[in-house]
Amino acid sequence: MSNQTSTLERASIDQRTLPIRDRFALPFQFIEPVVLAVDFILLLCASVFAGIGYHWFFLGGIPNTGPYVAIGALAGLNVTTTLAAAGAYKFQTLLNIKRQARVVSVVWICVSLILLGIAFVLKVGEALSRGATLGFFAMGLTSLLVWRDLIARLLANTVANGTFAKQKTMLIGEPTLLSESKVLSELRHYGYEPSAVFEINPEESSESDVPRTIQDKLRLAIRAAREQKIGSILLLVRWDHSCWIDSILIALSVLPIPVYLIPDHNVLRYLNRIHCIGSIWTAELKRAPLSKCEQLVKRIIDLIGASAGLLLLSPLLVTAALLIKLESRGPILFSQWRSGFNGRLFQIYKFRSMTVLEDGPVIRQATREDPRCTRVGRWLRRTNIDELPQLLNVLRGEMSLVGPRPHAVAHDSEYERQIATYALRYQLKPGITGWAQLNGYRGETRTLNLMSKRIELDLWYIKNWSLWLDLKILLGTLMTEVWRSRGY
């Protein structure tokens, strides 16, 4: 018993020795609900402040704040619920500011559009001024993004310094795993300070029953948990020792505290992202570049942009079509098979700019002074007007306004053999313009190195996609075309 008593004494923690910072620090498990609550409060305040501010500065009075409290609460409830469903309050997501900004922006825009649609259908928009509504949209998004940046920095600093509120926990594990695993150091970063560590060795007995030596250790662990008011017990046992895990759980069932099984090194690398399909628990081994919600937002932007482009540019499109028809025989539009999303083939549309219509296993790339180009075709290619019919491909859902530029199928086959990562560009829909084109990699690719650089930029875009990046590329492409048309 003396050994057991000394073990308990070594395992105990004197709370009086803890720094004041640790006594009042936030416990790790409270992070998600606190961030969610702050999100709700920020949106509620943003709605009220936007309404009061607009009426104070522009109308010289104080409005009835009731409608603004209601719309703020409704928006806050919808946003926080959607973010929670999307896993945006998970700790690892809160640390990733880029992913947070992307998810929060997409959810906020979707919720805002839905609420505006409901207000329009129910004809309740008269109670809210347009200026206050626009102010709420801007203030709400800004406050969420600033708060997300702040919490990401705070959490990263807290993890680095290990200043989460200390939580008493007990660690029961196999000696080899305890010595090889980085669990102890990781736990301390998040405030989980093991008050006691008990080693068990499943190799002590080949029988399914737990031997007396292990039973004694478990009884000692139960006593320590009760005396030290342990908040949780962590098991570090190889997952293939299922009978041992069951036996330990049966022994610890007398304690009213949770018991967690830590993944061993054989399965830990597969458990970075947990995903539930109904009641089925799965490990997400690979994430899609865009979530369903992000795909929806990108598709809405494509439909709006392509429809507006076709409408506004219709005089230019008709003029180009007439010039092509008057100069040479042949169709106005040229179609060619390209590889699209997930490698699926589709026919891309362009204004015909050449005297040939190549589409087969062998296609010669167009060059700057290609003799196959017509006079009108050279002008079309120089101004990129020949690409405008691809707005039809966007409407059909085969392309996006922004994405990796599609190449002829013959060129795909060639470059897939030479560039190992080439096929990864099929993870998103091809675009009329893209990150590579904005950075100067457009047109003819004379060398393999030029194509490799283009693919590198395409893959960077896929990995770092955001709504703001798409808008930046669209605006940059538009400005580039304007400067080129003026001869700069």
Number of C-alpha atoms within 10 A of each C-alpha: 7 7 8 15 12 10 17 19 13 12 15 16 15 6 10 8 8 11 9 9 11 16 16 12 14 17 17 18 13 9 17 15 12 13 17 20 14 15 20 23 16 21 28 23 20 25 29 23 19 22 27 20 19 22 17 13 10 9 11 11 12 13 16 12 13 10 15 25 19 14 19 23 19 16 22 26 18 18 23 23 13 16 18 15 10 14 15 20 20 13 15 14 15 24 19 16 18 16 16 21 20 18 21 21 20 21 21 22 15 17 18 18 12 13 16 15 13 13 15 12 10 9 10 11 15 9 11 14 13 13 15 20 20 14 19 26 18 13 19 23 21 14 16 22 18 12 16 22 18 13 17 20 16 13 21 15 12 17 16 11 12 20 22 23 19 23 19 20 22 26 24 22 22 18 16 13 16 18 11 9 14 11 16 14 12 14 15 18 18 22 24 23 20 23 21 23 18 18 17 20 14 21 8 11 11 9 10 10 11 17 13 9 11 18 16 12 16 19 13 17 24 18 15 22 23 13 11 17 14 20 16 19 23 17 20 24 24 20 16 9 10 11 15 19 18 11 15 18 15 10 16 19 13 9 16 10 15 12 19 13 15 17 17 17 14 9 13 10 12 15 13 13 13 12 14 10 7 6 6 7 10 13 14 14 12 9 8 10 14 16 12 10 14 20 14 14 17 19 18 12 17 20 19 11 17 22 15 13 13 16 11 11 11 12 11 13 17 10 10 21 17 12 14 23 14 10 12 14 9 14 13 17 15 20 18 17 17 21 23 25 19 13 17 11 14 16 15 25 19 21 24 26 22 22 14 12 14 14 16 11 10 12 13 10 14 14 13 12 8 11 12 14 20 18 15 19 23 19 15 20 18 14 14 14 16 23 17 20 19 23 27 17 22 24 18 11 14 21 27 29 27 23 27 30 24 22 18 20 20 17 16 16 14 11 17 13 11 11 14 10 14 20 17 15 25 20 19 25 23 26 21 21 21 25 27 22 19 18 13 9 17 15 12 12 15 10 8 12 11 14 18 18 13 24 22 15 21 24 23 14 21 19 13 12 19 21 16 13 15 20 14 14 21 19 12 15 18 13 12 13 15 13 11 12 11 7 7 8
